[in-house]
Amino acid sequence: MNNIENKIDELFDELEDSKLYKDYVKVKENLENNSEIMSLINDIKRYQKISANNKDKSVDDKIKCLYNKLNHYPLYQSYLIIKEELEEELFMIKEVFEKYFKMMLKIN
């Protein structure tokens, strides 16, 4: 079992060494260091909590307005794009594992 765990660790090491992952980390750090963007994100989260507890249309409108502002930041757009690419990559890896496991456990 140790050998399998080592191979899985190697896979994750390779993923973390990939350009895609490094680009994601860099963009995420830049995003987290941008006080204007983080303020908008925190405001959205706060209003979403309020919205979950009451169905006030003005709160939903405020959330939409904040998202519109947030979407005007190229850095945020870059983050969304690269995050989606990374999620697709991880999903494909997950699919390969699931397919392999199903084949292993299949009864003929």
C-alpha positions as CSV (number, residue, x, y, z in Angstrom):
1,M,0.0,0.0,0.0
2,N,2.9,2.3,0.7
3,N,4.0,2.1,-2.9
4,I,0.5,3.2,-4.1
5,E,0.5,6.1,-1.7
6,N,3.9,7.1,-2.9
7,K,2.7,7.1,-6.5
8,I,-0.3,9.1,-5.6
9,D,2.0,11.6,-3.9
10,E,4.1,11.8,-7.0
11,L,1.0,12.5,-9.1
12,F,0.0,15.4,-6.8
13,D,3.6,16.6,-6.8
14,E,3.5,16.6,-10.6
15,L,0.2,18.5,-10.6
16,E,1.6,21.1,-8.1
17,D,4.6,21.5,-10.4
18,S,2.5,22.1,-13.5
19,K,2.3,25.5,-15.1
20,L,-1.5,25.5,-14.7
21,Y,-1.3,25.0,-11.0
22,K,1.5,27.5,-10.5
23,D,-0.4,30.1,-12.6
24,Y,-3.5,29.5,-10.4
25,V,-1.6,30.0,-7.2
26,K,0.0,33.2,-8.5
27,V,-3.4,34.6,-9.6
28,K,-5.0,33.6,-6.4
29,E,-2.3,35.3,-4.3
30,N,-2.6,38.4,-6.4
31,L,-6.4,38.3,-5.9
32,E,-6.1,37.8,-2.2
33,N,-3.6,40.8,-2.0
34,N,-6.0,43.1,-3.8
35,S,-8.0,44.9,-1.0
36,E,-10.7,46.2,-3.3
37,I,-11.5,42.8,-4.8
38,M,-11.4,41.1,-1.4
39,S,-13.6,43.8,0.1
40,L,-16.2,43.1,-2.7
41,I,-15.9,39.4,-2.2
42,N,-16.4,39.8,1.6
43,D,-19.4,42.1,1.0
44,I,-20.9,39.5,-1.3
45,K,-20.5,36.8,1.3
46,R,-22.0,38.9,4.0
47,Y,-25.0,39.8,1.8
48,Q,-25.5,36.2,0.8
49,K,-25.7,35.2,4.4
50,I,-28.4,37.9,4.9
51,S,-30.2,36.8,1.8
52,A,-30.3,33.2,3.0
53,N,-32.1,34.3,6.1
54,N,-34.6,36.6,4.5
55,K,-36.0,36.9,1.0
56,D,-35.5,40.7,0.6
57,K,-35.3,41.6,-3.1
58,S,-33.1,44.6,-2.3
59,V,-30.5,42.3,-0.8
60,D,-30.5,40.2,-3.9
61,D,-30.2,43.3,-6.0
62,K,-27.2,44.4,-3.9
63,I,-25.5,41.1,-4.4
64,K,-26.0,41.4,-8.2
65,C,-24.6,44.9,-8.1
66,L,-21.5,43.7,-6.2
67,Y,-21.0,40.8,-8.6
68,N,-21.2,43.3,-11.5
69,K,-18.5,45.4,-9.9
70,L,-16.3,42.4,-9.2
71,N,-16.6,41.1,-12.8
72,H,-15.1,44.4,-14.1
73,Y,-11.7,43.5,-12.5
74,P,-9.5,41.8,-15.1
75,L,-7.6,40.0,-12.3
76,Y,-10.9,38.5,-11.0
77,Q,-11.7,37.4,-14.6
78,S,-8.3,35.8,-14.9
79,Y,-8.8,34.0,-11.6
80,L,-12.2,32.6,-12.7
81,I,-10.7,31.4,-16.0
82,I,-7.7,29.7,-14.6
83,K,-9.7,28.2,-11.7
84,E,-12.1,26.7,-14.2
85,E,-9.2,25.2,-16.2
86,L,-7.7,23.7,-13.1
87,E,-11.1,22.3,-12.0
88,E,-11.4,20.7,-15.5
89,E,-8.0,19.1,-15.1
90,L,-8.8,17.8,-11.7
91,F,-12.2,16.5,-12.9
92,M,-10.4,14.6,-15.7
93,I,-8.0,13.0,-13.3
94,K,-10.9,12.1,-11.0
95,E,-12.7,10.5,-14.0
96,V,-9.7,8.4,-14.9
97,F,-9.4,7.2,-11.3
98,E,-13.1,6.3,-11.2
99,K,-13.0,4.5,-14.5
100,Y,-10.0,2.5,-13.4
101,F,-11.6,1.6,-10.1
102,K,-14.8,0.5,-11.8
103,M,-12.8,-1.7,-14.1
104,M,-10.9,-3.2,-11.1
105,L,-14.0,-4.0,-9.2
106,K,-16.1,-5.2,-12.2
107,I,-17.4,-8.7,-12.1
108,N,-17.3,-10.4,-15.5
